[in-house]
Amino acid sequence: MRRHFLSFGFAMLAALPLAGLAQGSFPGKPIRIVVTAQAGGANDFVARLIGEHAAKALGQPFIVDNRAGANGAVGLGEVARAAPDGYTIAVTLGDSLINNVALYRTLPYDPQRDFVFLTQVVRSPAILSANLELGVKDMEGFRKLLARPDQKLSYGTWGPGGLGHLAGEALNRKLDAHMVHVPQRGEAPVMADLLSNTVSVGLTSAGLARQHVQAGKIVPLAIMGRERSAVLPQVPTMRELGFDDPLFEAAVWIAFVAPARTPPAVVERLTVALRAAAAMPEVQARMAERGLEMLNTTPEQFSANYRRDFDVITRRMREFGIEAQ
């Protein structure tokens, strides 16, 4: 028994320096941020801006590593397999943590098992806009147009299975519109389709739409979310216009996650640094310039928001018959 006790004691002593390195002295080297999208987009912008300011608080640089593909599944799969030591984290969209569960038959990660949620930094409300050729000025005009016989309309979104696709299909069913879905790879092509009158209506972020709305090149019909967007405050929400489906209250959000089993002390240090960076006035001003609205949630708020969105979105995907790939 004495030999076993001594062996156990030596093992505990040997583990102490490792525990101290993982938690007390964290971080002792640069932190890698895996961005689950290409460089230049909103994910990349958020990662670099927040990382730049959080690095000052932690005393180590954040290295951005873009790993795009499969609607964020490539990058998140890599982070799920990373060592849970706080030196590899991810910046990703809600679509990648929620919609992918129903969209793909196999995923290299389980969002509810393989990650610890740090903070939702910003939200980017989706807006429904019409092209000028359609000749409508608001949602009421759009409803009247749909009531005409032999209307052949279409709606564009940033990809199959995304929140925009779900919102478009929900609108289709609510208005019995029979619009054809035109999926794109990203929101920029959707905007190009709207500007060229290739699609009747399209769903993009409010931030992207703002300049074209202000220039009179597209017509804003409604915005998703629980409240109006500060980006385009004159545009009514879907709920204000009588659409009571909870799906229309959801918004695209950008968040930080870390591998599961990351030590709680490390999670706390990361979360405090990231949220402090997001609270800086200069950071919030830069976000506003991009049409991004601050959330800056605690991990507990993040988890609650996630559960609510997950239930609504995955249920709608099943109801709409959006099949896994």
Secondary structure, 3 states (H helix, E strand, C coil): CHHHHHHHHHHHHHHHHHHHHHHHCCCCCCEEEEECCCCCCHHHHHHHHHHHHHHHHHCCCEEEEECCCHHHHHHHHHHHHCCCCCCEEEEEEHHHHCHHHHHCCCCCCCCCCCEEEEEEEEEECEEEEEEHHHCCCCHHHHHHHHHCCCCCCEEEECCCCCHHHHHHHHHHHHHCCCCEEEECCCHHHHHHHHHCCCCCEEEEEHHHHHHHHHCCCEEEEEECCCCCCCCCCCCCECCCCCCCCHHHHCCEEEEEEEECCCCHHHHHHHHHHHHHHHCCHHHHHHHHHCCCEECCCCHHHHHHHHHHHHHHHHHHHHHCCCCCC
